Amino acid sequence: MTALLEVSDLTVRHGREVLLSNISFSVRRGSLHALVGPNGAGKTTLLTAILGLTPFSGRIVAHWEGSGRISYVPQQFHVDRTLPVTAADFLALSRQKRPVCFGITPTARQRISLLLDRVGLKGFESRLLSVLSGGELRRLLLANALDPLPELLILDEPAGGLDETAARWLDETLSSFKGEMTVVMVTHDSEQVRRIADHVTVLERARA
């Protein structure tokens, strides 16, 4: 299996502080690759470097064969509880040209229904974001990341705050992605790594 992503001698500095030092690893195409390590090891910083959001030295090379699309699901997503936005409204924002306030088009509504079904939120179209649990909101963000289908899906602590049932669903869902897309995931859950990860990169705290 060939590499989709190759990271070589990646270093990230913030002023005099070294956040990441000489990180090298490769991510095989179609695999689920876990990034693990203690708090402060720079796992999220590494993700943002891969996304091009954080300056770094070294090399990151992607060998795209398909769309070259990257989707990212952050660890935290803050919702304004005063906004009357439904799950369908949220997903429609990037799936139709017409402003959502004028209604959701039949084509967008069909896509939204399929996405919600895939992440276990069937029937949640009219559910307000303000009443979703943390786990349900994570599922909604994942649904949004899956359309259009990415070649590389990046997840930051997707299991954080999930109960046992939701965590088991997440494992099954991520396992179903293998071969369909490449997944890079930050996690603190060593049991989850053993259950579903194909490859693991362990980060340690950088030394200045």
Helices and strands as residue ranges (DSSP letters): E 3-14, E 17-28, E 32-36, H 43-50, E 57-62, E 70-73, H 87-92, G 100-102, H 106-118, G 129-131, H 134-145, E 152-156, H 164-177, E 182-186, H 190-196, E 199-202
